[in-house]
Amino acid sequence: MSDSWRTCDACGKQAEIDPDQDIGDALRGWLIISRLCGKDSFDRYSFCSVCCLQQWTQTQVATIPDVFLHSLSDSPCNL
């Protein structure tokens, strides 16, 4: 993580990291998440807040179509 900028993967907020500044100080309060992709590889995501992490997490989960959910409650099970 030696880039001079970090961008929140949810809202796009940017944080500049001064070359003389410690990265821990520059990104204090940010959340950095790593997701394993393979045996020796991972993707890294940066979030400026817990709210942005939550927003991003919700976009990663597949949603169940409403038509399917409604069909479960509309028809009784006839066994």
C-alpha positions in Angstrom: 0.0 0.0 0.0 2.6 2.5 -1.0 0.4 4.6 -3.3 0.1 8.3 -2.4 -3.7 8.1 -2.5 -6.4 5.8 -1.1 -9.9 5.8 -2.4 -12.9 4.5 -0.5 -14.3 1.6 -2.5 -17.9 2.5 -1.6 -18.2 6.3 -1.7 -15.1 7.4 -3.6 -13.7 9.6 -0.8 -10.0 10.1 -1.3 -7.2 10.3 1.3 -3.8 11.7 0.3 -0.8 10.1 2.0 2.2 12.4 2.3 5.5 10.6 1.5 6.8 11.6 4.9 3.7 10.5 6.7 3.2 7.1 8.3 0.4 5.2 6.4 -1.2 4.3 9.7 -1.6 7.9 10.6 -2.8 8.9 7.2 -5.6 6.3 7.2 -6.5 6.4 10.9 -10.1 5.3 11.2 -10.2 3.7 7.7 -10.9 0.0 7.3 -8.8 -2.2 5.0 -10.3 -5.5 4.0 -8.4 -8.3 2.2 -10.4 -11.0 0.3 -8.6 -14.2 -0.8 -8.9 -14.9 -4.5 -6.7 -17.9 -4.9 -3.9 -19.8 -3.3 -1.5 -16.9 -3.1 -3.5 -13.9 -4.2 -6.0 -11.5 -2.6 -7.9 -8.3 -3.4 -7.6 -5.4 -1.0 -10.5 -2.9 -0.4 -10.4 0.4 1.5 -13.3 2.0 3.3 -13.4 5.4 5.0 -16.0 4.3 7.5 -18.0 1.3 8.8 -21.1 2.7 7.0 -19.2 2.5 3.7 -18.0 -1.1 4.5 -21.6 -2.1 5.2 -22.8 -0.5 2.0 -20.2 -2.3 0.0 -20.9 -5.6 1.8 -24.5 -5.4 0.9 -23.7 -5.1 -2.8 -21.6 -8.3 -2.6 -24.5 -10.4 -1.5 -26.9 -11.8 -4.1 -30.5 -10.7 -3.5 -33.4 -13.1 -3.8 -35.9 -11.8 -6.4 -39.1 -10.5 -4.9 -41.2 -12.6 -7.3 -39.6 -15.8 -5.8 -40.2 -14.6 -2.2 -43.8 -13.8 -3.0 -44.4 -17.2 -4.6 -43.4 -18.9 -1.4 -46.1 -17.2 0.7 -48.9 -17.2 -2.0 -49.1 -21.0 -2.5 -49.6 -23.5 0.3 -47.5 -26.6 0.3 -49.5 -29.6 -0.8 -47.7 -32.7 0.3 
